[in-house]
């Protein structure tokens, strides 16, 4: 089955009642589809002419797996009890995959791509549909949400959260491009795109409803109906505030709103302070 035939089959099955598609033929198709997700041959979003686009049929295929799956016992033993759809067990990783998964409670759900030379510190979680490219470090208590796309040589620091999205089908997942540094306790959600070499300082939260102020170019970046929030290439973003001037009470109490601020663009000094340590890899 070629890719176009798979797309047509998934589109048809996605629109069919569950009772009509819970059969061995559908399972065989789904497992072939999931194998392609695991290998990185297909992905939930990809660049097309320099712009990111959503592969809606891939997200439909992932959701199809939930629809046809049956709840099953995935417990480790009598004390560590887990129950999930039998179509989405944990991803099988072996030594030859060259993924360094440090002991301590991390989980990777089946149906995502994790490249060789990825380092995963415990406990971390990578959800279905995610794509993690080579040289990326996922630190302790970090989350890579469903369908999130991470590029090469990213440092996802401790407790950073990369939001996931399966529905609505057309929604853009979070995109983190190559060589991005994401500080601890960050949250990046709602289809935000962080362009290559950007630095997201500790504690920064990026959402579709949060404008980002650029002190260098005197610009304001925000999500629109046509496009997600996009952090420019090489931008250095820190957590800041802006005063609430439209409300008398807020002015009297000197109240402010949280605001991400671009304070500079990456330079040699930034490169030195954010350089990934090759010896760790």
C-alpha positions in Angstrom: 0.0 0.0 0.0 1.4 3.4 -1.0 0.9 6.6 0.9 -1.9 7.8 -1.2 -3.8 4.6 -0.8 -3.3 4.8 3.0 -4.6 8.3 3.1 -7.7 7.3 1.2 -8.3 4.3 3.5 -7.8 6.3 6.7 -10.1 9.1 5.5 -12.8 6.6 4.7 -12.4 4.7 8.0 -12.4 7.9 10.1 -15.8 8.8 8.8 -17.3 5.3 9.4 -19.1 4.1 12.5 -16.9 2.3 15.0 -18.9 -0.9 14.8 -18.3 -1.2 11.1 -14.5 -0.8 11.3 -13.5 -2.9 14.3 -12.0 -5.7 12.4 -8.7 -7.3 11.5 -8.3 -5.4 8.2 -8.6 -2.1 10.0 -6.1 -3.2 12.7 -3.6 -4.3 10.0 -3.9 -0.9 8.3 -3.6 0.9 11.6 -0.5 -1.0 12.6 1.1 -0.3 9.3 0.3 3.4 9.8 1.7 3.4 13.3 4.9 1.7 12.1 5.4 4.6 9.7 4.8 7.1 12.6 7.4 5.3 14.7 10.0 5.4 11.9 9.4 9.1 11.1 8.3 8.3 7.6 5.1 10.3 8.2 4.4 13.0 10.7 1.6 15.2 12.0 3.1 18.4 10.6 5.9 19.2 8.2 7.5 22.0 6.3 6.2 22.7 2.8 7.9 25.5 0.9 9.3 26.9 4.1 6.0 27.0 5.9 4.6 24.5 8.4 1.4 22.7 7.5 -0.7 20.1 9.3 -1.1 16.7 7.9 -4.7 16.2 8.9 -4.9 12.6 7.6 -2.1 11.7 10.0 -4.0 13.1 13.0 -7.1 11.2 11.8 -5.1 8.0 11.7 -3.9 8.6 15.3 -7.5 9.2 16.4 -8.6 6.1 14.5 -6.3 4.1 16.8 -8.2 5.3 19.8 -11.6 4.5 18.3 -10.8 0.9 17.3 -8.7 0.1 20.4 -10.0 -1.7 23.4 -9.2 -0.9 27.0 -6.8 -3.4 28.4 -4.7 -4.1 31.4 -1.1 -2.8 30.9 0.0 -3.2 34.5 3.6 -3.9 35.4 2.6 -6.0 38.4 -0.1 -6.1 41.1 1.0 -2.8 42.5 1.8 -0.7 39.4 -1.6 -0.9 37.6 -2.2 0.8 34.2 -5.1 0.6 31.8 -5.1 2.0 28.3 -6.2 1.3 24.7 -4.4 -1.9 23.4 -3.6 0.0 20.2 -1.2 2.3 22.1 1.2 0.4 24.4 4.6 1.9 25.3 7.0 2.3 22.4 9.5 -0.6 22.0 13.0 0.7 22.2 16.2 -1.4 22.0 19.9 -0.5 22.4 20.5 -0.4 18.6 18.0 2.5 18.3 20.7 4.6 20.0 18.2 6.5 22.2 19.7 7.2 25.6 16.7 6.7 28.0 18.1 7.1 31.5 16.4 4.8 34.2 13.8 6.4 36.4 10.3 6.4 35.2 10.1 8.0 31.7 7.6 6.8 29.2 7.3 7.0 25.4 3.9 6.1 23.9 3.9 4.0 20.8 3.2 6.0 17.6 5.8 8.7 17.8 9.3 9.2 16.3 12.3 9.5 18.6 15.6 9.9 16.7 18.9 8.2 17.5 21.1 10.4 19.7 18.1 11.7 21.7 18.7 11.9 25.5 15.7 11.4 27.8 16.2 12.2 31.5 13.7 10.8 34.1 10.9 11.2 34.5 9.8 12.5 31.1 6.9 11.7 28.8 6.5 11.7 25.0 3.0 11.3 23.7 1.6 9.7 20.5 2.3 11.6 17.3 5.3 13.5 18.6 8.4 13.9 16.5 11.8 14.3 18.2 14.8 14.8 16.0 18.5 13.9 16.7 20.6 15.5 19.4 17.7 16.7 21.5 17.8 16.5 25.2 14.5 16.1 27.1 15.2 16.8 30.8 13.5 15.7 33.9 9.7 16.2 34.4 9.4 17.5 30.8 6.5 16.7 28.5 6.4 16.4 24.7 2.7 16.5 24.0 0.8 14.7 21.3 1.8 15.6 17.7 4.4 18.2 18.9 7.3 18.5 16.5 10.8 19.0 17.9 13.8 19.6 15.7 17.5 18.9 16.1 19.8 19.8 19.1 17.0 21.2 21.3 17.5 21.4 25.0 14.1 21.0 26.7 14.9 21.9 30.3 13.5 20.5 33.5 9.7 20.7 33.9 9.2 22.3 30.5 5.8 21.5 28.9 5.3 21.3 25.2 1.6 21.2 24.7 -0.1 18.6 22.5 -3.1 18.7 20.2 -5.1 16.0 18.4 -8.4 17.8 18.0 -9.6 19.8 16.2 -8.0 17.9 13.2 -6.8 21.1 11.5 -5.1 22.6 14.6 -1.4 23.2 14.3 0.7 21.4 16.9 3.5 23.1 18.7 6.6 23.3 16.6 10.1 23.8 18.0 12.7 24.2 15.3 16.4 23.3 15.4 18.9 24.5 18.0 16.3 26.0 20.3 17.0 26.4 24.0 13.9 26.1 26.3 14.5 27.0 29.9 13.1 25.3 33.0 9.4 25.5 33.9 8.4 26.9 30.4 5.1 26.2 28.8 4.6 26.3 25.1 1.0 25.7 23.9 -1.7 26.2 21.3 0.3 25.6 18.1 3.0 28.1 18.8 6.0 27.9 16.4 9.4 28.7 17.9 11.8 29.3 15.0 15.4 28.0 14.9 18.0 29.1 17.4 15.6 31.0 19.6 16.1 31.0 23.4 13.1 30.7 25.7 14.0 31.9 29.2 13.0 30.0 32.3 9.4 30.4 33.3 8.2 31.8 30.0 4.6 30.8 28.9 3.7 31.1 25.3 0.0 30.6 24.3 -2.3 31.7 21.5 -3.7 34.4 23.7 -0.5 35.9 24.9 1.1 38.7 22.8 4.9 38.8 22.7 6.6 42.2 22.7 9.8 42.7 20.7 12.0 45.4 22.2 14.5 45.2 19.4 12.1 45.8 16.5 9.3 47.5 18.4 6.9 44.7 17.1 4.1 42.7 18.7 3.7 39.1 17.8 0.4 37.3 18.4 -1.8 34.5 17.1 -4.3 35.4 14.4 -7.1 33.5 12.6 -4.7 32.9 9.8 -1.5 32.1 11.6 -0.2 30.8 15.0 2.0 32.7 17.3 5.5 32.6 15.8 8.7 33.4 17.8 11.3 34.7 15.3 14.5 33.0 14.6 17.2 33.7 17.2 14.9 35.6 19.5 15.8 35.6 23.2 12.5 35.6 25.1 12.2 36.3 28.9 9.2 36.6 31.2 8.1 40.2 31.8 5.1 42.3 32.7 3.1 45.2 31.3 1.0 47.6 33.4 -2.8 47.4 33.2 -3.7 51.0 32.2 -7.3 50.5 31.1 -8.7 49.9 34.6 -8.7 52.5 37.4 -8.4 49.9 40.2 -5.4 48.3 38.4 -3.7 51.6 38.0 -4.2 52.5 41.7 -2.8 49.1 42.8 0.0 49.1 40.2 -1.2 45.8 38.8 0.5 44.2 35.8 -0.1 41.4 33.4 2.4 38.7 32.6 4.0 39.3 29.2 6.8 37.5 27.2 9.4 40.0 26.0 12.1 39.6 23.3 15.0 41.4 24.8 17.6 40.6 22.2 18.6 38.3 19.3 21.1 35.5 19.7 24.7 36.5 19.5 28.1 35.0 20.4 27.6 35.5 24.1 24.2 33.8 24.0 25.7 30.9 22.0 28.3 30.3 24.6 25.9 30.4 27.5 23.4 28.0 25.8 25.9 25.7 24.1 24.9 22.0 24.4 27.5 19.9 26.1 28.6 17.2 23.6 30.2 15.2 26.3 26.8 14.5 27.7 25.8 12.8 24.5 
